[in-house]
Amino acid sequence: MDSSLLAQIIQDLDQHENSVRIKKLLFYVCKRVWQNDLTVIEQASWQDYIQELINKNPTVERLKRNVYGMAKTTNKPKQYILIADTLISYIEKLYSIDEVTQANIINSQAGSSNSCNLIKAYDPWQLKLVITAALNPLKAKIFIFHTLYEQFDFSERDWINLRAQQLDDLLQNLFDLYPTFSELKKKLEDTANIMEDLGGNVQIAQTISQAFRPYYT
């Protein structure tokens, strides 16, 4: 990563008229927790969180999908989608062909060590068909939403956020976020244990993980 470019981007973001909102969104995307305490936001390191964001999103495509997806779950999605535009416009400058290639190689090697490399034959239509044939589509959507964003307490805001996203997009986000099947399976099992029972959480987790299984090797 170009350290001089990073320093310039940090300076520009810090001086931006929406600096606080941008940093709030950055914090939210990285930590999956919304933070209203301005002291915490001000003390957060731009550099640390930008680096964490890039490490978790080795391609610009994944960066956009993740940032926009999280922006949609805020209590002011229209406003924060615009903030996401701004954040992405700066952060994507830090991506280079070499860095993206290197990140993909690292992820591939990590997957190989677990014998769970991602394969290219991802079929969103077939995946959704398998899941919705076995599960109530709304329950599946709620479960996956909670897995991705670690929140769904059936509040009005949660329902609004859920309706704003398509099941196809949630499935794609889940696939992008977990590069190995073992990581995906573990996260789904964790969700089954912590979220309010939808009526067979363990079975829902198992059904979703097995639907994804053919797309990992």
DAHU-V838130 format. One record per residue. N is the residue number from 1. RES is the residue in three letters. SS is DSSP state (A for helix, B for strand, O for the rest). PSI is psi in whole degrees, 0 to 359 (999 if undefined). NEAR is the number of other C-alpha atoms within 10 Angstrom. Layout:
N,RES,SS,PSI,NEAR ; N,RES,SS,PSI,NEAR
//
This chain:
1,MET,O,137,11 ; 2,ASP,O,108,10 ; 3,SER,A,325,9 ; 4,SER,A,322,9 ; 5,LEU,A,319,12 ; 6,LEU,A,315,19 ; 7,ALA,A,320,13 ; 8,GLN,A,319,12 ; 9,ILE,A,317,19 ; 10,ILE,A,317,18 ; 11,GLN,A,316,12 ; 12,ASP,A,318,13 ; 13,LEU,A,320,20 ; 14,ASP,A,330,16 ; 15,GLN,A,358,11 ; 16,HIS,O,148,13 ; 17,GLU,O,336,10 ; 18,ASN,O,30,13 ; 19,SER,A,315,16 ; 20,VAL,A,316,16 ; 21,ARG,A,320,17 ; 22,ILE,A,316,22 ; 23,LYS,A,325,23 ; 24,LYS,A,315,23 ; 25,LEU,A,319,27 ; 26,LEU,A,314,26 ; 27,PHE,A,315,22 ; 28,TYR,A,316,18 ; 29,VAL,A,319,22 ; 30,CYS,A,318,18 ; 31,LYS,A,351,14 ; 32,ARG,O,27,15 ; 33,VAL,O,130,14 ; 34,TRP,O,131,13 ; 35,GLN,O,118,15 ; 36,ASN,O,347,9 ; 37,ASP,O,110,9 ; 38,LEU,A,333,11 ; 39,THR,A,317,9 ; 40,VAL,A,317,12 ; 41,ILE,A,315,18 ; 42,GLU,A,326,14 ; 43,GLN,A,344,8 ; 44,ALA,O,138,15 ; 45,SER,O,121,14 ; 46,TRP,A,312,21 ; 47,GLN,A,314,13 ; 48,ASP,A,317,9 ; 49,TYR,A,326,17 ; 50,ILE,A,317,21 ; 51,GLN,A,318,17 ; 52,GLU,A,319,15 ; 53,LEU,A,316,20 ; 54,ILE,A,321,20 ; 55,ASN,A,322,12 ; 56,LYS,A,342,16 ; 57,ASN,O,81,20 ; 58,PRO,O,352,19 ; 59,THR,O,156,19 ; 60,VAL,A,323,18 ; 61,GLU,A,315,11 ; 62,ARG,A,322,17 ; 63,LEU,A,310,20 ; 64,LYS,A,315,18 ; 65,ARG,A,318,18 ; 66,ASN,A,311,22 ; 67,VAL,A,314,24 ; 68,TYR,A,322,21 ; 69,GLY,A,317,23 ; 70,MET,A,323,23 ; 71,ALA,A,324,25 ; 72,LYS,O,342,20 ; 73,THR,O,1,22 ; 74,THR,O,170,19 ; 75,ASN,O,354,13 ; 76,LYS,O,69,12 ; 77,PRO,A,320,19 ; 78,LYS,A,318,12 ; 79,GLN,A,317,13 ; 80,TYR,A,343,22 ; 81,ILE,A,323,20 ; 82,LEU,A,322,14 ; 83,ILE,A,322,23 ; 84,ALA,A,320,24 ; 85,ASP,A,314,15 ; 86,THR,A,312,15 ; 87,LEU,A,313,21 ; 88,ILE,A,321,17 ; 89,SER,A,331,12 ; 90,TYR,A,313,15 ; 91,ILE,A,325,19 ; 92,GLU,A,342,15 ; 93,LYS,A,338,13 ; 94,LEU,A,351,18 ; 95,TYR,O,134,15 ; 96,SER,O,163,14 ; 97,ILE,A,318,9 ; 98,ASP,A,316,10 ; 99,GLU,A,319,14 ; 100,VAL,A,317,16 ; 101,THR,A,315,13 ; 102,GLN,A,317,13 ; 103,ALA,A,320,18 ; 104,ASN,A,322,14 ; 105,ILE,A,318,12 ; 106,ILE,A,315,13 ; 107,ASN,A,321,16 ; 108,SER,A,318,16 ; 109,GLN,A,321,14 ; 110,ALA,A,320,15 ; 111,GLY,A,322,19 ; 112,SER,A,323,14 ; 113,SER,A,336,9 ; 114,ASN,O,7,13 ; 115,SER,O,37,14 ; 116,CYS,O,45,20 ; 117,ASN,O,143,19 ; 118,LEU,B,145,21 ; 119,ILE,O,168,11 ; 120,LYS,O,350,8 ; 121,ALA,O,43,9 ; 122,TYR,O,126,15 ; 123,ASP,O,95,12 ; 124,PRO,A,323,16 ; 125,TRP,A,314,9 ; 126,GLN,A,321,11 ; 127,LEU,A,312,20 ; 128,LYS,A,322,18 ; 129,LEU,A,315,12 ; 130,VAL,A,316,16 ; 131,ILE,A,313,20 ; 132,THR,A,340,18 ; 133,ALA,A,331,10 ; 134,ALA,A,336,13 ; 135,LEU,O,156,15 ; 136,ASN,O,123,11 ; 137,PRO,A,322,15 ; 138,LEU,A,318,12 ; 139,LYS,A,318,15 ; 140,ALA,A,318,23 ; 141,LYS,A,316,22 ; 142,ILE,A,315,21 ; 143,PHE,A,315,25 ; 144,ILE,A,321,22 ; 145,PHE,A,314,23 ; 146,HIS,A,321,20 ; 147,THR,A,319,22 ; 148,LEU,A,315,21 ; 149,TYR,A,0,16 ; 150,GLU,O,38,15 ; 151,GLN,O,136,17 ; 152,PHE,O,98,18 ; 153,ASP,O,21,13 ; 154,PHE,O,24,12 ; 155,SER,O,166,9 ; 156,GLU,A,319,9 ; 157,ARG,A,319,14 ; 158,ASP,A,319,19 ; 159,TRP,A,321,14 ; 160,ILE,A,315,16 ; 161,ASN,A,321,21 ; 162,LEU,A,317,21 ; 163,ARG,A,337,10 ; 164,ALA,O,350,13 ; 165,GLN,O,142,15 ; 166,GLN,O,150,10 ; 167,LEU,A,322,21 ; 168,ASP,A,317,14 ; 169,ASP,A,321,13 ; 170,LEU,A,319,20 ; 171,LEU,A,318,21 ; 172,GLN,A,318,16 ; 173,ASN,A,320,18 ; 174,LEU,A,317,20 ; 175,PHE,A,319,19 ; 176,ASP,A,324,16 ; 177,LEU,A,331,17 ; 178,TYR,O,103,15 ; 179,PRO,O,346,19 ; 180,THR,O,152,24 ; 181,PHE,A,323,24 ; 182,SER,A,322,17 ; 183,GLU,A,317,14 ; 184,LEU,A,312,21 ; 185,LYS,A,317,19 ; 186,LYS,A,319,13 ; 187,LYS,A,320,18 ; 188,LEU,A,320,25 ; 189,GLU,A,321,19 ; 190,ASP,A,317,14 ; 191,THR,A,317,21 ; 192,ALA,A,327,22 ; 193,ASN,A,333,13 ; 194,ILE,A,335,11 ; 195,MET,O,161,16 ; 196,GLU,O,139,13 ; 197,ASP,O,126,11 ; 198,LEU,O,359,13 ; 199,GLY,O,74,9 ; 200,GLY,O,51,9 ; 201,ASN,A,319,21 ; 202,VAL,A,318,16 ; 203,GLN,A,321,13 ; 204,ILE,A,314,23 ; 205,ALA,A,315,25 ; 206,GLN,A,319,15 ; 207,THR,A,316,19 ; 208,ILE,A,315,24 ; 209,SER,A,320,20 ; 210,GLN,A,331,15 ; 211,ALA,A,325,17 ; 212,PHE,A,338,23 ; 213,ARG,A,319,17 ; 214,PRO,O,344,15 ; 215,TYR,O,4,19 ; 216,TYR,B,153,19 ; 217,THR,O,999,14
//
